[in-house]
Amino acid sequence: MNDFEFYSPTRFVFGRGVTDAVGQHVAKLGYKRALLVYGGGSVVRTGTLARVKESLVKAGVEFVELSGVRPNPEVASVREGIAVARENDVDLVLPVGGGSTIDCAKAIAFGVFHDGDVWDFPSGKAVPEKALPIFTVLTMAATGSEMDGTAVISDMETN
C-alpha cells in the first residue's frame, strides 16, 4: 500500500435510525430552513423522503423542495434549485439520494451566492468562494460524491 494522508472536514453519522434524526442534527446546529433536493424515485418508494421530512418537522426545521433531479443532473435543475433557495431564504441544502442528487445540491449551494450563471463555474469564468452548508442523506453506497467538493453537471443544450 502507498503512504497517503486524507483530510475530510466532513462529519459522517452512521447507524440505525440516523435518517429519523436528521432534523435533530440540523436544528442542533441552528439551521432553520432547508432546501430538500431529491430525484423522486426510490427515496419516495422506500419512505426515506417521508422519514426525513417528518424528522425536520419534529425538529422545527422548515423546508422547501426541489424534486425530479435526474442522473447526471442537468444545469436546468441546478438553476431551478438556486431560484427556489433564494426565493425561500434557505440556510442549508439537504440532498436525499445518491451522487447525482448530491452533485446537484453542491452546485446549488455555491450557485446561490454567485451573481452570474452557475455555468460560469465549470466553464472556468468563476471560482466558488462561498456556499450554503450541505447535509446529505446518502442512499447509494460508493458514489463518492459525499466525499469531495466537486460536482458533475450536464448541459443538455450544449451537450
HELIX and SHEET records of a PDB file:
HELIX    1   1 THR A   19  ALA A   21  5                                   3    
HELIX    2   2 VAL A   22  LYS A   28  1                                   7    
HELIX    3   3 SER A   42  ARG A   45  1                                   4    
HELIX    4   4 THR A   48  LYS A   58  1                                  11    
HELIX    5   5 VAL A   75  GLU A   87  1                                  13    
HELIX    6   6 GLY A   99  GLY A  111  1                                  13    
HELIX    7   7 VAL A  118  ASP A  120  5                                   3    
HELIX    8   8 SER A  145  MET A  147  5                                   3    
SHEET    1   A 4 GLU A  62  LEU A  66  0                                        
SHEET    2   A 4 ARG A  33  TYR A  38  1                                        
SHEET    3   A 4 LEU A  92  GLY A  97  1                                        
SHEET    4   A 4 VAL A 137  LEU A 138  1                                        
END                                                                             
